[in-house]
Amino acid sequence: MMHMTDVVRAFAEHRGDAIVIPGRSGRYWAQISETVFDLPLGDPAMGGHAGFALGVALAQPKRRVVLFDSEGDVLMSLGMLPTIAEQAPANFYHFVLDNECYATTGGQPVPNAKNVAYDVLARGAGYPRAHAFAQLDAFRRELPGILAAKGPVLVAAKVLAEVENEPIGRRVRWRKRTADQVVRELRASTSPA
């Protein structure tokens, strides 16, 4: 298994101008990058990241769109896998960070976690390409070719569970912008000069 930070760092070396939707990996992005969110928008609720990222990919067909999803998020919206496959955005790269638990809410186990093969689910849903990795060296070696290929592609990465058991209201916030700041920035960017 890999550390989530190592997966994010390995990808960052090949990011280029890709739009990154960090999903539940946002706090790991905050550790390595000043820019956590590329879009002046909020973070969708759990289960909504794939639909959000698909919309961005369809709206920005000339830019690579990379989603760092969680297996819990995917399981909450399995219908997005065939929807993404049907829409077939060539610029969409779907990374599923599988830690076998719902880390955000305290580490509850994901049902049948050791046996679910997200790459197989993706291929069964119609993704033309899907990969699975549990070792960082193999992930690093294959990543350039994966990102050079036409999407949609799903990459399932087994990562260590890094569970935050502190109640949500007492956690250190990794986001640097509040919802009010996001709204102000969005209004400023869309108001006439």
MARSEDO-732741 format. One record per residue: x, y negated, z of N, C-alpha, C in turn. Coordinates in nm, 2 decimals, m for minus. Layout:
BEGIN
ATOM      n_X      n_Y      n_Z     ca_X     ca_Y     ca_Z      c_X      c_Y      c_Z
ATOM        X        Y        Z        X        Y        Z        X        Y        Z
...
***
This chain:
BEGIN
ATOM      n_X      n_Y      n_Z     ca_X     ca_Y     ca_Z      c_X      c_Y      c_Z
ATOM     0.08     0.12     0.00     0.00     0.00     0.00     0.09    m0.12     0.00
ATOM     0.03    m0.23    m0.05     0.10    m0.36    m0.06     0.05    m0.46     0.04
ATOM     0.13    m0.56     0.06     0.08    m0.68     0.14     0.01    m0.77     0.04
ATOM    m0.10    m0.83     0.08    m0.17    m0.92    m0.01    m0.08    m1.04    m0.05
ATOM     0.00    m1.09     0.04     0.08    m1.21     0.00     0.18    m1.17    m0.11
ATOM     0.24    m1.04    m0.11     0.33    m1.00    m0.21     0.26    m0.98    m0.34
ATOM     0.14    m0.94    m0.34     0.06    m0.93    m0.47     0.04    m1.07    m0.53
ATOM     0.00    m1.16    m0.45    m0.03    m1.30    m0.49     0.10    m1.36    m0.54
ATOM     0.21    m1.34    m0.47     0.34    m1.40    m0.51     0.39    m1.34    m0.65
ATOM     0.37    m1.21    m0.66     0.41    m1.14    m0.79     0.33    m1.20    m0.90
ATOM     0.20    m1.22    m0.88     0.12    m1.28    m0.99     0.16    m1.43    m1.02
ATOM     0.19    m1.50    m0.91     0.23    m1.64    m0.93     0.34    m1.67    m1.02
ATOM     0.43    m1.57    m1.03     0.55    m1.58    m1.12     0.51    m1.58    m1.27
ATOM     0.39    m1.53    m1.30     0.34    m1.51    m1.43     0.21    m1.60    m1.46
ATOM     0.18    m1.68    m1.37     0.05    m1.76    m1.37     0.04    m1.85    m1.49
ATOM     0.14    m1.92    m1.53     0.13    m2.02    m1.63     0.02    m2.12    m1.60
ATOM    m0.07    m2.15    m1.70    m0.18    m2.25    m1.67    m0.31    m2.18    m1.64
ATOM    m0.31    m2.05    m1.60    m0.43    m1.98    m1.57    m0.51    m2.05    m1.46
ATOM    m0.64    m2.05    m1.47    m0.73    m2.09    m1.37    m0.74    m1.98    m1.27
ATOM    m0.71    m2.00    m1.14    m0.72    m1.90    m1.04    m0.83    m1.92    m0.95
ATOM    m0.91    m1.82    m0.94    m1.02    m1.82    m0.84    m0.98    m1.72    m0.73
ATOM    m0.94    m1.77    m0.61    m0.87    m1.69    m0.51    m0.97    m1.60    m0.44
ATOM    m1.10    m1.61    m0.44    m1.19    m1.53    m0.37    m1.15    m1.52    m0.23
ATOM    m1.14    m1.40    m0.17    m1.10    m1.39    m0.03    m0.95    m1.39    m0.01
ATOM    m0.87    m1.41    m0.11    m0.73    m1.42    m0.09    m0.68    m1.57    m0.08
ATOM    m0.78    m1.66    m0.06    m0.74    m1.80    m0.05    m0.64    m1.84     0.05
ATOM    m0.65    m1.78     0.17    m0.55    m1.81     0.27    m0.41    m1.77     0.23
ATOM    m0.40    m1.66     0.15    m0.27    m1.62     0.11    m0.21    m1.71     0.00
ATOM    m0.30    m1.76    m0.09    m0.26    m1.86    m0.18    m0.22    m1.99    m0.11
ATOM    m0.28    m2.03     0.00    m0.25    m2.15     0.07    m0.10    m2.13     0.13
ATOM    m0.06    m2.01     0.15     0.08    m1.99     0.20     0.18    m2.02     0.10
ATOM     0.15    m2.00    m0.03     0.25    m2.01    m0.14     0.23    m2.12    m0.23
ATOM     0.12    m2.19    m0.23     0.09    m2.29    m0.33     0.01    m2.41    m0.27
ATOM     0.04    m2.53    m0.31    m0.03    m2.65    m0.27    m0.17    m2.65    m0.33
ATOM    m0.18    m2.59    m0.45    m0.31    m2.59    m0.52    m0.38    m2.45    m0.49
ATOM    m0.48    m2.45    m0.40    m0.55    m2.32    m0.38    m0.66    m2.31    m0.48
ATOM    m0.74    m2.41    m0.50    m0.85    m2.41    m0.59    m0.81    m2.50    m0.71
ATOM    m0.83    m2.45    m0.83    m0.81    m2.52    m0.95    m0.93    m2.60    m0.99
ATOM    m1.04    m2.58    m0.93    m1.17    m2.64    m0.97    m1.22    m2.72    m0.85
ATOM    m1.28    m2.84    m0.87    m1.33    m2.91    m0.76    m1.47    m2.86    m0.72
ATOM    m1.48    m2.73    m0.69    m1.60    m2.66    m0.66    m1.58    m2.58    m0.53
ATOM    m1.69    m2.55    m0.46    m1.68    m2.47    m0.35    m1.65    m2.32    m0.38
ATOM    m1.64    m2.24    m0.27    m1.61    m2.10    m0.29    m1.75    m2.03    m0.28
ATOM    m1.78    m1.94    m0.37    m1.91    m1.87    m0.37    m1.92    m1.78    m0.25
ATOM    m2.03    m1.74    m0.21    m2.05    m1.65    m0.10    m2.01    m1.51    m0.14
ATOM    m1.98    m1.42    m0.04    m1.94    m1.29    m0.07    m2.04    m1.22    m0.17
ATOM    m1.98    m1.16    m0.27    m2.07    m1.09    m0.37    m2.08    m1.18    m0.49
ATOM    m2.04    m1.31    m0.48    m2.07    m1.40    m0.59    m1.94    m1.44    m0.67
ATOM    m1.83    m1.39    m0.63    m1.70    m1.43    m0.70    m1.69    m1.39    m0.84
ATOM    m1.73    m1.27    m0.87    m1.72    m1.22    m1.01    m1.81    m1.30    m1.11
ATOM    m1.94    m1.32    m1.06    m2.03    m1.40    m1.15    m1.98    m1.54    m1.17
ATOM    m1.92    m1.60    m1.06    m1.87    m1.74    m1.07    m1.75    m1.74    m1.17
ATOM    m1.66    m1.64    m1.15    m1.54    m1.64    m1.24    m1.58    m1.61    m1.38
ATOM    m1.68    m1.52    m1.40    m1.73    m1.50    m1.54    m1.77    m1.63    m1.60
ATOM    m1.85    m1.71    m1.53    m1.90    m1.83    m1.58    m1.79    m1.93    m1.62
ATOM    m1.68    m1.93    m1.54    m1.57    m2.02    m1.57    m1.50    m1.96    m1.69
ATOM    m1.48    m1.83    m1.70    m1.41    m1.77    m1.82    m1.49    m1.81    m1.95
ATOM    m1.62    m1.80    m1.94    m1.70    m1.83    m2.06    m1.70    m1.98    m2.10
ATOM    m1.69    m2.06    m2.00    m1.69    m2.21    m2.02    m1.55    m2.26    m2.06
ATOM    m1.44    m2.18    m2.03    m1.31    m2.22    m2.06    m1.24    m2.11    m2.14
ATOM    m1.28    m2.08    m2.26    m1.23    m1.97    m2.34    m1.08    m1.98    m2.38
ATOM    m1.03    m2.10    m2.38    m0.89    m2.12    m2.42    m0.79    m2.10    m2.30
ATOM    m0.84    m2.08    m2.18    m0.75    m2.07    m2.06    m0.78    m1.93    m2.00
ATOM    m0.67    m1.87    m1.95    m0.68    m1.75    m1.88    m0.75    m1.77    m1.75
ATOM    m0.84    m1.69    m1.71    m0.91    m1.70    m1.58    m0.88    m1.58    m1.50
ATOM    m0.83    m1.60    m1.38    m0.79    m1.49    m1.29    m0.87    m1.49    m1.16
ATOM    m0.93    m1.38    m1.13    m1.01    m1.37    m1.01    m0.94    m1.27    m0.92
ATOM    m0.92    m1.32    m0.79    m0.87    m1.22    m0.69    m0.99    m1.19    m0.60
ATOM    m1.05    m1.08    m0.63    m1.17    m1.03    m0.57    m1.14    m0.93    m0.46
ATOM    m1.24    m0.90    m0.38    m1.22    m0.79    m0.28    m1.31    m0.68    m0.31
ATOM    m1.28    m0.56    m0.26    m1.36    m0.44    m0.29    m1.50    m0.46    m0.23
ATOM    m1.51    m0.53    m0.11    m1.64    m0.55    m0.05    m1.72    m0.64    m0.14
ATOM    m1.66    m0.74    m0.20    m1.73    m0.83    m0.29    m1.78    m0.76    m0.41
ATOM    m1.70    m0.67    m0.47    m1.74    m0.59    m0.58    m1.86    m0.50    m0.55
ATOM    m1.85    m0.44    m0.43    m1.95    m0.35    m0.39    m2.09    m0.42    m0.37
ATOM    m2.08    m0.54    m0.33    m2.20    m0.62    m0.30    m2.27    m0.66    m0.43
ATOM    m2.20    m0.65    m0.55    m2.25    m0.70    m0.67    m2.20    m0.61    m0.79
ATOM    m2.22    m0.48    m0.78    m2.17    m0.39    m0.88    m2.23    m0.42    m1.02
ATOM    m2.34    m0.48    m1.02    m2.40    m0.51    m1.15    m2.32    m0.61    m1.23
ATOM    m2.22    m0.68    m1.17    m2.14    m0.77    m1.24    m2.04    m0.70    m1.33
ATOM    m2.00    m0.58    m1.29    m1.90    m0.51    m1.38    m1.96    m0.48    m1.52
ATOM    m2.08    m0.43    m1.54    m2.13    m0.41    m1.67    m2.16    m0.55    m1.74
ATOM    m2.20    m0.65    m1.66    m2.22    m0.78    m1.72    m2.10    m0.84    m1.78
ATOM    m1.99    m0.83    m1.70    m1.86    m0.88    m1.75    m1.82    m0.80    m1.88
ATOM    m1.83    m0.67    m1.87    m1.79    m0.59    m1.98    m1.88    m0.62    m2.11
ATOM    m2.00    m0.65    m2.09    m2.09    m0.68    m2.20    m2.05    m0.82    m2.26
ATOM    m2.02    m0.92    m2.18    m1.98    m1.05    m2.22    m1.84    m1.05    m2.29
ATOM    m1.76    m0.96    m2.24    m1.62    m0.93    m2.29    m1.54    m1.06    m2.31
ATOM    m1.52    m1.14    m2.20    m1.44    m1.26    m2.22    m1.29    m1.21    m2.23
ATOM    m1.23    m1.25    m2.34    m1.09    m1.21    m2.36    m0.99    m1.27    m2.27
ATOM    m1.04    m1.37    m2.20    m0.95    m1.45    m2.11    m0.97    m1.42    m1.96
ATOM    m1.04    m1.31    m1.93    m1.08    m1.28    m1.79    m0.99    m1.16    m1.74
ATOM    m0.93    m1.19    m1.62    m0.85    m1.09    m1.55    m0.90    m1.08    m1.41
ATOM    m0.95    m0.96    m1.37    m1.02    m0.93    m1.25    m0.93    m0.84    m1.16
ATOM    m0.87    m0.91    m1.06    m0.79    m0.83    m0.96    m0.88    m0.80    m0.84
ATOM    m0.88    m0.67    m0.80    m0.96    m0.63    m0.69    m0.86    m0.59    m0.58
ATOM    m0.86    m0.67    m0.47    m0.76    m0.64    m0.36    m0.84    m0.55    m0.26
ATOM    m0.80    m0.42    m0.26    m0.87    m0.32    m0.19    m0.80    m0.29    m0.06
ATOM    m0.85    m0.34     0.05    m0.79    m0.31     0.18    m0.88    m0.21     0.27
ATOM    m0.98    m0.15     0.20    m1.06    m0.05     0.26    m1.15    m0.09     0.38
ATOM    m1.16    m0.23     0.40    m1.24    m0.27     0.51    m1.30    m0.41     0.47
ATOM    m1.39    m0.46     0.55    m1.45    m0.59     0.54    m1.37    m0.68     0.63
ATOM    m1.25    m0.72     0.59    m1.15    m0.79     0.68    m1.21    m0.93     0.72
ATOM    m1.28    m1.00     0.64    m1.33    m1.13     0.67    m1.43    m1.13     0.79
ATOM    m1.50    m1.02     0.80    m1.60    m1.02     0.91    m1.56    m0.93     1.03
ATOM    m1.43    m0.89     1.03    m1.38    m0.82     1.15    m1.32    m0.68     1.13
ATOM    m1.32    m0.63     1.01    m1.25    m0.51     0.98    m1.34    m0.38     0.98
ATOM    m1.47    m0.40     0.96    m1.56    m0.29     0.95    m1.52    m0.21     0.82
ATOM    m1.52    m0.07     0.83    m1.48     0.01     0.72    m1.57     0.00     0.60
ATOM    m1.52     0.00     0.48    m1.60     0.01     0.36    m1.64     0.15     0.34
ATOM    m1.76     0.18     0.31    m1.80     0.32     0.29    m1.72     0.40     0.19
ATOM    m1.68     0.52     0.22    m1.61     0.61     0.13    m1.48     0.54     0.07
ATOM    m1.42     0.45     0.15    m1.31     0.37     0.10    m1.19     0.44     0.04
ATOM    m1.16     0.55     0.10    m1.04     0.63     0.05    m1.07     0.69    m0.09
ATOM    m1.19     0.71    m0.13    m1.23     0.78    m0.25    m1.28     0.69    m0.37
ATOM    m1.31     0.57    m0.34    m1.36     0.48    m0.45    m1.25     0.44    m0.54
ATOM    m1.26     0.46    m0.67    m1.16     0.42    m0.77    m1.22     0.31    m0.85
ATOM    m1.18     0.19    m0.82    m1.24     0.07    m0.88    m1.20     0.06    m1.03
ATOM    m1.08     0.11    m1.06    m1.05     0.11    m1.21    m1.14     0.21    m1.28
ATOM    m1.18     0.32    m1.22    m1.27     0.41    m1.29    m1.41     0.35    m1.30
ATOM    m1.45     0.28    m1.19    m1.58     0.21    m1.20    m1.58     0.11    m1.31
ATOM    m1.47     0.04    m1.33    m1.47    m0.07    m1.43    m1.47    m0.01    m1.57
ATOM    m1.39     0.10    m1.59    m1.40     0.16    m1.72    m1.54     0.22    m1.75
ATOM    m1.60     0.28    m1.65    m1.73     0.34    m1.66    m1.84     0.23    m1.70
ATOM    m1.81     0.11    m1.65    m1.90    m0.01    m1.67    m1.87    m0.07    m1.81
ATOM    m1.76    m0.03    m1.87    m1.73    m0.08    m2.01    m1.61    m0.17    m2.02
ATOM    m1.54    m0.20    m1.91    m1.41    m0.27    m1.92    m1.32    m0.20    m2.02
ATOM    m1.26    m0.26    m2.12    m1.18    m0.19    m2.21    m1.04    m0.15    m2.15
ATOM    m1.00    m0.22    m2.04    m0.87    m0.19    m1.97    m0.89    m0.20    m1.82
ATOM    m0.84    m0.10    m1.75    m0.84    m0.11    m1.61    m0.72    m0.03    m1.55
ATOM    m0.66    m0.08    m1.45    m0.54    m0.02    m1.39    m0.56    m0.01    m1.24
ATOM    m0.48     0.07    m1.17    m0.48     0.08    m1.03    m0.33     0.09    m0.98
ATOM    m0.30     0.02    m0.87    m0.17     0.02    m0.82    m0.18     0.03    m0.66
ATOM    m0.08     0.10    m0.61    m0.06     0.11    m0.46     0.08     0.07    m0.42
ATOM     0.17     0.06    m0.52     0.31     0.03    m0.49     0.35    m0.10    m0.56
ATOM     0.41    m0.19    m0.49     0.45    m0.32    m0.54     0.54    m0.32    m0.66
ATOM     0.64    m0.22    m0.66     0.73    m0.22    m0.78     0.66    m0.19    m0.91
ATOM     0.57    m0.09    m0.90     0.49    m0.06    m1.02     0.40    m0.17    m1.07
ATOM     0.34    m0.24    m0.97     0.25    m0.36    m1.00     0.34    m0.47    m1.07
ATOM     0.45    m0.50    m1.01     0.54    m0.60    m1.07     0.58    m0.56    m1.21
ATOM     0.62    m0.44    m1.23     0.67    m0.39    m1.36     0.56    m0.40    m1.47
ATOM     0.44    m0.37    m1.43     0.33    m0.36    m1.53     0.26    m0.50    m1.55
ATOM     0.27    m0.59    m1.46     0.19    m0.71    m1.46     0.21    m0.79    m1.59
ATOM     0.33    m0.82    m1.64     0.34    m0.90    m1.76     0.27    m0.84    m1.88
ATOM     0.27    m0.71    m1.89     0.19    m0.65    m2.00     0.04    m0.66    m1.98
ATOM     0.00    m0.64    m1.86    m0.14    m0.66    m1.83    m0.19    m0.80    m1.87
ATOM    m0.11    m0.90    m1.83    m0.15    m1.04    m1.85    m0.14    m1.08    m2.00
ATOM    m0.06    m1.01    m2.07    m0.04    m1.03    m2.21    m0.15    m0.97    m2.30
ATOM    m0.22    m0.87    m2.24    m0.32    m0.80    m2.32    m0.45    m0.88    m2.31
ATOM    m0.54    m0.86    m2.41    m0.67    m0.92    m2.41    m0.76    m0.87    m2.30
ATOM    m0.84    m0.96    m2.24    m0.93    m0.92    m2.13    m1.06    m0.88    m2.20
ATOM    m1.16    m0.84    m2.12    m1.15    m0.83    m1.97    m1.07    m0.71    m1.93
ATOM    m1.00    m0.73    m1.82    m0.92    m0.63    m1.76    m0.94    m0.63    m1.61
ATOM    m0.95    m0.51    m1.55    m0.96    m0.50    m1.40    m0.83    m0.44    m1.35
ATOM    m0.78    m0.49    m1.24    m0.66    m0.44    m1.18    m0.70    m0.41    m1.03
ATOM    m0.70    m0.29    m0.99    m0.73    m0.25    m0.85    m0.60    m0.24    m0.78
ATOM    m0.58    m0.31    m0.67    m0.46    m0.31    m0.59    m0.49    m0.27    m0.45
ATOM    m0.43    m0.16    m0.41    m0.44    m0.12    m0.27    m0.35    m0.20    m0.18
ATOM    m0.42    m0.28    m0.09    m0.34    m0.37     0.00    m0.37    m0.33     0.15
ATOM    m0.27    m0.37     0.23    m0.29    m0.34     0.37    m0.40    m0.43     0.43
ATOM    m0.47    m0.38     0.52    m0.58    m0.45     0.59    m0.51    m0.55     0.69
ATOM    m0.54    m0.68     0.66    m0.49    m0.79     0.75    m0.61    m0.85     0.80
ATOM    m0.66    m0.79     0.91    m0.79    m0.83     0.97    m0.78    m0.95     1.07
ATOM    m0.87    m1.04     1.05    m0.88    m1.15     1.14    m0.99    m1.13     1.23
ATOM    m0.97    m1.09     1.36    m1.07    m1.06     1.45    m1.12    m1.18     1.54
ATOM    m1.06    m1.29     1.52    m1.10    m1.41     1.59    m1.24    m1.45     1.54
ATOM    m1.33    m1.49     1.63    m1.46    m1.53     1.58    m1.45    m1.64     1.47
ATOM    m1.53    m1.64     1.37    m1.52    m1.73     1.26    m1.51    m1.88     1.31
ATOM    m1.58    m1.92     1.40    m1.58    m2.06     1.45    m1.45    m2.10     1.52
ATOM    m1.37    m2.00     1.56    m1.24    m2.03     1.63    m1.12    m2.00     1.54
ATOM    m1.14    m1.96     1.42    m1.03    m1.94     1.33    m0.96    m2.06     1.28
ATOM    m0.83    m2.05     1.25    m0.76    m2.16     1.19    m0.80    m2.17     1.04
ATOM    m0.85    m2.28     1.00    m0.90    m2.30     0.86    m0.78    m2.31     0.77
ATOM    m0.78    m2.23     0.66    m0.67    m2.23     0.57    m0.70    m2.34     0.46
ATOM    m0.83    m2.37     0.44    m0.86    m2.47     0.34    m0.82    m2.61     0.39
ATOM    m0.77    m2.68     0.30    m0.73    m2.82     0.33    m0.83    m2.92     0.30
ATOM    m0.93    m2.89     0.22    m1.04    m2.99     0.19    m1.17    m2.95     0.25
ATOM    m1.24    m3.04     0.30    m1.38    m3.02     0.35    m1.48    m3.03     0.24
ATOM    m1.60    m2.98     0.26    m1.70    m2.99     0.16    m1.73    m3.14     0.12
ATOM    m1.72    m3.23     0.21    m1.74    m3.37     0.18    m1.62    m3.42     0.09
ATOM    m1.50    m3.37     0.11    m1.39    m3.41     0.02    m1.41    m3.36    m0.12
ATOM    m1.46    m3.24    m0.13    m1.48    m3.18    m0.26    m1.59    m3.26    m0.34
ATOM    m1.69    m3.30    m0.27    m1.80    m3.37    m0.33    m1.75    m3.51    m0.38
ATOM    m1.67    m3.58    m0.29    m1.61    m3.71    m0.33    m1.52    m3.70    m0.45
ATOM    m1.44    m3.59    m0.45    m1.35    m3.57    m0.56    m1.43    m3.54    m0.69
ATOM    m1.53    m3.46    m0.68    m1.61    m3.43    m0.80    m1.68    m3.56    m0.85
ATOM    m1.74    m3.64    m0.76    m1.80    m3.76    m0.81    m1.70    m3.86    m0.87
ATOM    m1.58    m3.87    m0.81    m1.48    m3.96    m0.86    m1.44    m3.91    m1.00
ATOM    m1.43    m3.78    m1.02    m1.38    m3.73    m1.15    m1.49    m3.74    m1.26
ATOM    m1.62    m3.76    m1.22    m1.72    m3.76    m1.32    m1.78    m3.90    m1.34
ATOM    m1.74    m4.00    m1.26    m1.80    m4.13    m1.27    m1.73    m4.20    m1.38
ATOM    m1.80    m4.29    m1.45    m1.75    m4.37    m1.56    m1.64    m4.46    m1.51
ATOM    m1.54    m4.48    m1.59    m1.42    m4.56    m1.55    m1.45    m4.71    m1.56
***
